[in-house]
Amino acid sequence: MGAGIIGKRLAAALSAPAGEQDTYAPRLAGIALRGPNIFATARPELPVFAADARAAERLREVGTEPKGDLDQLLASADIVVDCGPSRTGAGRSEVYAAHGVRAVFCGGERDARLGPLIHSALNPQVAARPGGLRVLSCNTTALARVLAGIGPDDVRTLDATILRCSTDTDKATKGITNGAVLARDPSHHAADLRAVAPGPTVRTAAATVPMTAGHFLHVRLTLRAGLGAAEGLDRLRRAERVDVLAGEEPVHTAQLKERSEAPWHDRYDVQIVPIGQPGKDRLEFWLSLDNQAITIPETLDAIQLAAPGGTARQARLTSDRMLRTRSTAHHSLHPTSDGGPR
Ligand SMILES: NC(=O)c1ccc[n+]([C@@H]2O[C@H](COP(=O)([O-])OP(=O)(O)OC[C@H]3O[C@@H](n4cnc5c(N)ncnc54)[C@H](OP(=O)(O)O)[C@@H]3O)[C@@H](O)[C@H]2O)c1
């Protein structure tokens, strides 16, 4: 449902030619649209369905003949991925439930009645419950990967200051272009993270700054006594969907995006830039993430976990293969031997 920033990326991943290993990878049944959409127009081979009667008219006006309506699409699908604007999914969830189709909501839904928050490496077991699933937001996904990489039981406290770009589609009203907007309340990310990993003490605060792409976070961790910060950083180097950038030079986040070879210059991995030397039990680093792309792997995971069978690990491997994370974005973002980002 919907083919905006997130929907078009998922539609592209779900309609890409399947590799030999990916016979069981989820496939696109169709895209429900409210009207003409530039991505769908550019990809006329994709099956477009009209969200309602008015949508069908509007699509025909621009020469797109819908393959059917939403009822027909839901009748032919196992899972619906709701990629509508944040906090509007509740209005559509009854239609999905009436068709007996499980829904995965994309990152912006706060309403717990839509289903539990899920991260495939931290609490995949919640997918066994009936009903919908809610993918974490982009910043929370980045923090969840950090916890999963180190091990949530080995992190005592996590403090994060989140600096989000003011052009984020559904958060545009939160930002200004000639200054920063400083939120007074703790941000939602801490509570969301506790929902998927209840162990560590988590505190988060957010501000919105004039950038046109990506978010970044200043993260401070204290680790379980005895683990050692160097070991914590090593675990992050080995973690899934995480790149720890080596080198001495400052990192320019716009260059990270520019150099990704994935479609739309997407960065599916989160980049970590360590600050200083690891302390005894303390780690401090920057996280840089592509808000438009980072949740795509976890959303593909959630789609697979919403279907019966399979393990979370298999789901993550399949998602990564579908996105070719390792062969494109990952490769192109590693720093050069002179330490600077390429
Ligand atoms: N953008 C990000 O960086 C980001 C990152 C992580 C998670 N998310 C979350 O992902 C979800 C989608 O965000 P997005 O950025 O992709 O939004 P978006 O670019 O604004 O796209 C929303 C899509 O939903 C359609 N839509 C709007 N109202 C609808 C309705 N009432 N019923 C059905 N479809 C409707 C829109 O169609 P029209 O073109 O016809 O309006 C559009 O195709 C949100 O929950 C968001 O919080 C976004």
The ligand as an SDF file (V2000), in Angstrom:
LIG
                    3D

 48 52  0  0  0  0  0  0  0  0999 V2000
   10.8420    8.4430    4.6610 N   0  0  0  0  0  0  0  0  0  0  0  0
   11.6440    7.9140    5.5800 C   0  0  0  0  0  0  0  0  0  0  0  0
   12.8230    8.2790    5.6790 O   0  0  0  0  0  0  0  0  0  0  0  0
   11.1260    6.8180    6.4700 C   0  0  0  0  0  0  0  0  0  0  0  0
   12.0490    6.0390    7.1670 C   0  0  0  0  0  0  0  0  0  0  0  0
   11.5990    4.9770    7.9600 C   0  0  0  0  0  0  0  0  0  0  0  0
   10.2490    4.7610    8.0830 C   0  0  0  0  0  0  0  0  0  0  0  0
    9.3620    5.5640    7.4250 N   0  0  0  0  0  0  0  0  0  0  0  0
    7.9460    5.2740    7.5980 C   0  0  0  0  0  0  0  0  0  0  0  0
    7.4720    4.6150    6.4380 O   0  0  0  0  0  0  0  0  0  0  0  0
    6.1070    4.9740    6.2060 C   0  0  0  0  0  0  0  0  0  0  0  0
    5.9960    5.5780    4.8170 C   0  0  0  0  0  0  0  0  0  0  0  0
    6.7590    6.7910    4.7890 O   0  0  0  0  0  0  0  0  0  0  0  0
    7.2320    7.4360    3.4240 P   0  0  0  0  0  0  0  0  0  0  0  0
    8.3470    8.3430    3.7620 O   0  0  0  0  0  0  0  0  0  0  0  0
    7.4220    6.3770    2.3840 O   0  0  0  0  0  0  0  0  0  0  0  0
    5.9600    8.3220    3.0700 O   0  0  0  0  0  0  0  0  0  0  0  0
    5.6480    9.0240    1.6870 P   0  0  0  0  0  0  0  0  0  0  0  0
    6.8590    9.1610    0.8500 O   0  0  0  0  0  0  0  0  0  0  0  0
    4.8670   10.2370    2.0420 O   0  0  0  0  0  0  0  0  0  0  0  0
    4.6860    7.9810    0.9480 O   0  0  0  0  0  0  0  0  0  0  0  0
    3.4260    7.6720    1.4370 C   0  0  0  0  0  0  0  0  0  0  0  0
    2.6610    6.8860    0.3870 C   0  0  0  0  0  0  0  0  0  0  0  0
    1.3800    6.5480    0.9220 O   0  0  0  0  0  0  0  0  0  0  0  0
    0.3760    7.0100    0.0380 C   0  0  0  0  0  0  0  0  0  0  0  0
   -0.7590    7.4680    0.8420 N   0  0  0  0  0  0  0  0  0  0  0  0
   -0.9500    8.6730    1.3980 C   0  0  0  0  0  0  0  0  0  0  0  0
   -2.1010    8.6970    2.0940 N   0  0  0  0  0  0  0  0  0  0  0  0
   -2.6420    7.4890    1.9390 C   0  0  0  0  0  0  0  0  0  0  0  0
   -3.8310    6.9100    2.3800 C   0  0  0  0  0  0  0  0  0  0  0  0
   -4.6940    7.5800    3.1500 N   0  0  0  0  0  0  0  0  0  0  0  0
   -4.0930    5.6510    2.0150 N   0  0  0  0  0  0  0  0  0  0  0  0
   -3.2080    4.9790    1.2330 C   0  0  0  0  0  0  0  0  0  0  0  0
   -2.0510    5.4680    0.7980 N   0  0  0  0  0  0  0  0  0  0  0  0
   -1.7800    6.7090    1.1440 C   0  0  0  0  0  0  0  0  0  0  0  0
    0.9860    8.1370   -0.7280 C   0  0  0  0  0  0  0  0  0  0  0  0
    0.2880    8.2580   -1.9340 O   0  0  0  0  0  0  0  0  0  0  0  0
    0.0600    9.6590   -2.6390 P   0  0  0  0  0  0  0  0  0  0  0  0
    1.3040    9.8800   -3.4470 O   0  0  0  0  0  0  0  0  0  0  0  0
   -1.1540    9.4200   -3.4560 O   0  0  0  0  0  0  0  0  0  0  0  0
   -0.1490   10.6860   -1.5530 O   0  0  0  0  0  0  0  0  0  0  0  0
    2.4060    7.6350   -0.9050 C   0  0  0  0  0  0  0  0  0  0  0  0
    2.4970    6.7110   -1.9650 O   0  0  0  0  0  0  0  0  0  0  0  0
    5.7270    5.9340    7.3470 C   0  0  0  0  0  0  0  0  0  0  0  0
    5.1930    5.1730    8.3930 O   0  0  0  0  0  0  0  0  0  0  0  0
    7.0770    6.4920    7.7590 C   0  0  0  0  0  0  0  0  0  0  0  0
    7.0700    6.9740    9.0880 O   0  0  0  0  0  0  0  0  0  0  0  0
    9.7720    6.5690    6.5990 C   0  0  0  0  0  0  0  0  0  0  0  0
  1  2  1  0
  2  3  2  0
  2  4  1  0
  4  5  1  0
  4 48  2  0
  5  6  2  0
  6  7  1  0
  7  8  2  0
  8  9  1  0
  8 48  1  0
  9 10  1  0
  9 46  1  0
 10 11  1  0
 11 12  1  0
 11 44  1  0
 12 13  1  0
 13 14  1  0
 14 15  2  0
 14 16  1  0
 14 17  1  0
 17 18  1  0
 18 19  2  0
 18 20  1  0
 18 21  1  0
 21 22  1  0
 22 23  1  0
 23 24  1  0
 23 42  1  0
 24 25  1  0
 25 26  1  0
 25 36  1  0
 26 27  1  0
 26 35  1  0
 27 28  2  0
 28 29  1  0
 29 30  1  0
 29 35  2  0
 30 31  1  0
 30 32  2  0
 32 33  1  0
 33 34  2  0
 34 35  1  0
 36 37  1  0
 36 42  1  0
 37 38  1  0
 38 39  2  0
 38 40  1  0
 38 41  1  0
 42 43  1  0
 44 45  1  0
 44 46  1  0
 46 47  1  0
M  CHG  2   8   1  16  -1
M  END
$$$$
